[in-house]
């Protein structure tokens, strides 16, 4: 495995929500882990998965296709 340095490594991707399948997600995760320094283990320390939510009708009519929110009061 590649030597560790003191600098933290980070990767994030934004995915097209249509047409996803499990094989494609596995390939993306594998590629990112390999970029982290090891094609076999990747040494992932933190994995966050955010799922898109449908917007409320008042935003959908303005062209919004997804809404992610946390800690906000409803409309």
ZADO-1210 file (C-alpha; in nm, 4 decimals, padded with zeros to 6 digits):
<atoms>
<atom x="00.0000" y="00.0000" z="00.0000" code="UNK" pos="1"/>
<atom x="00.1103" y="00.3580" z="-00.0589" code="UNK" pos="2"/>
<atom x="00.2800" y="00.5332" z="00.2321" code="UNK" pos="3"/>
<atom x="00.0595" y="00.7492" z="00.4508" code="UNK" pos="4"/>
<atom x="00.1148" y="01.1217" z="00.4752" code="UNK" pos="5"/>
<atom x="-00.0218" y="01.3718" z="00.7239" code="UNK" pos="6"/>
<atom x="-00.2479" y="01.5325" z="00.4646" code="UNK" pos="7"/>
<atom x="-00.6112" y="01.4224" z="00.4606" code="UNK" pos="8"/>
<atom x="-00.7525" y="01.2974" z="00.1315" code="UNK" pos="9"/>
<atom x="-01.1069" y="01.3617" z="00.0144" code="UNK" pos="10"/>
<atom x="-01.3205" y="01.2811" z="-00.2882" code="UNK" pos="11"/>
<atom x="-01.6809" y="01.3688" z="-00.3707" code="UNK" pos="12"/>
<atom x="-01.8894" y="01.3015" z="-00.6788" code="UNK" pos="13"/>
<atom x="-02.2302" y="01.4205" z="-00.7931" code="UNK" pos="14"/>
<atom x="-02.4276" y="01.1563" z="-00.9774" code="UNK" pos="15"/>
<atom x="-02.7010" y="01.1752" z="-01.2355" code="UNK" pos="16"/>
<atom x="-02.9967" y="01.0226" z="-01.0492" code="UNK" pos="17"/>
<atom x="-03.1547" y="00.8653" z="-01.3574" code="UNK" pos="18"/>
<atom x="-03.0372" y="00.5321" z="-01.4914" code="UNK" pos="19"/>
<atom x="-02.8307" y="00.4336" z="-01.1860" code="UNK" pos="20"/>
<atom x="-02.7669" y="00.0696" z="-01.1047" code="UNK" pos="21"/>
<atom x="-02.5716" y="-00.1133" z="-00.8372" code="UNK" pos="22"/>
<atom x="-02.2879" y="-00.2164" z="-01.0716" code="UNK" pos="23"/>
<atom x="-02.2247" y="00.1453" z="-01.1737" code="UNK" pos="24"/>
<atom x="-02.2192" y="00.2578" z="-00.8093" code="UNK" pos="25"/>
<atom x="-01.9724" y="-00.0208" z="-00.7224" code="UNK" pos="26"/>
<atom x="-01.7430" y="00.0867" z="-01.0071" code="UNK" pos="27"/>
<atom x="-01.7492" y="00.4482" z="-00.8894" code="UNK" pos="28"/>
<atom x="-01.6673" y="00.3540" z="-00.5296" code="UNK" pos="29"/>
<atom x="-01.3903" y="00.1178" z="-00.6450" code="UNK" pos="30"/>
<atom x="-01.2351" y="00.3891" z="-00.8611" code="UNK" pos="31"/>
<atom x="-01.2417" y="00.6434" z="-00.5785" code="UNK" pos="32"/>
<atom x="-01.0913" y="00.3971" z="-00.3287" code="UNK" pos="33"/>
<atom x="-00.8114" y="00.3150" z="-00.5730" code="UNK" pos="34"/>
<atom x="-00.7366" y="00.6870" z="-00.6110" code="UNK" pos="35"/>
<atom x="-00.6976" y="00.6969" z="-00.2332" code="UNK" pos="36"/>
<atom x="-00.3837" y="00.4885" z="-00.2611" code="UNK" pos="37"/>
<atom x="-00.4800" y="00.1218" z="-00.2656" code="UNK" pos="38"/>
<atom x="-00.6793" y="-00.0706" z="-00.5238" code="UNK" pos="39"/>
<atom x="-00.7586" y="-00.3484" z="-00.2780" code="UNK" pos="40"/>
<atom x="-00.8547" y="-00.1761" z="00.0464" code="UNK" pos="41"/>
<atom x="-00.8697" y="00.1980" z="-00.0242" code="UNK" pos="42"/>
<atom x="-00.8564" y="00.2669" z="00.3487" code="UNK" pos="43"/>
<atom x="-01.1892" y="00.4507" z="00.3524" code="UNK" pos="44"/>
<atom x="-01.2465" y="00.6186" z="00.6873" code="UNK" pos="45"/>
<atom x="-01.5787" y="00.7893" z="00.6231" code="UNK" pos="46"/>
<atom x="-01.8460" y="00.7131" z="00.3647" code="UNK" pos="47"/>
<atom x="-02.1472" y="00.9407" z="00.3303" code="UNK" pos="48"/>
<atom x="-02.4353" y="00.8705" z="00.0951" code="UNK" pos="49"/>
<atom x="-02.6982" y="01.1377" z="00.0368" code="UNK" pos="50"/>
<atom x="-03.0230" y="01.0488" z="-00.1339" code="UNK" pos="51"/>
<atom x="-03.2133" y="01.3026" z="-00.3398" code="UNK" pos="52"/>
<atom x="-03.5617" y="01.3926" z="-00.2297" code="UNK" pos="53"/>
<atom x="-03.8456" y="01.5101" z="-00.4473" code="UNK" pos="54"/>
<atom x="-03.9094" y="01.8826" z="-00.4075" code="UNK" pos="55"/>
<atom x="-04.2343" y="02.0169" z="-00.2690" code="UNK" pos="56"/>
<atom x="-04.4860" y="02.1196" z="-00.5388" code="UNK" pos="57"/>
<atom x="-04.4162" y="02.4928" z="-00.4994" code="UNK" pos="58"/>
<atom x="-04.0494" y="02.4369" z="-00.5902" code="UNK" pos="59"/>
<atom x="-04.1177" y="02.1730" z="-00.8567" code="UNK" pos="60"/>
<atom x="-04.3267" y="02.4209" z="-01.0557" code="UNK" pos="61"/>
<atom x="-04.0203" y="02.6494" z="-01.0641" code="UNK" pos="62"/>
<atom x="-03.8064" y="02.3770" z="-01.2227" code="UNK" pos="63"/>
<atom x="-03.6439" y="02.2312" z="-00.9075" code="UNK" pos="64"/>
<atom x="-03.5832" y="01.8570" z="-00.9567" code="UNK" pos="65"/>
<atom x="-03.4502" y="01.7644" z="-00.6129" code="UNK" pos="66"/>
<atom x="-03.4380" y="01.9056" z="-00.2621" code="UNK" pos="67"/>
<atom x="-03.1986" y="01.8167" z="00.0181" code="UNK" pos="68"/>
<atom x="-03.2507" y="02.0033" z="00.3421" code="UNK" pos="69"/>
<atom x="-03.1652" y="01.9648" z="00.7058" code="UNK" pos="70"/>
<atom x="-03.2909" y="02.1623" z="01.0022" code="UNK" pos="71"/>
<atom x="-03.5203" y="02.3946" z="00.8044" code="UNK" pos="72"/>
<atom x="-03.8833" y="02.4634" z="00.8882" code="UNK" pos="73"/>
<atom x="-04.1397" y="02.3422" z="00.6357" code="UNK" pos="74"/>
<atom x="-04.2830" y="02.6105" z="00.4088" code="UNK" pos="75"/>
</atoms>
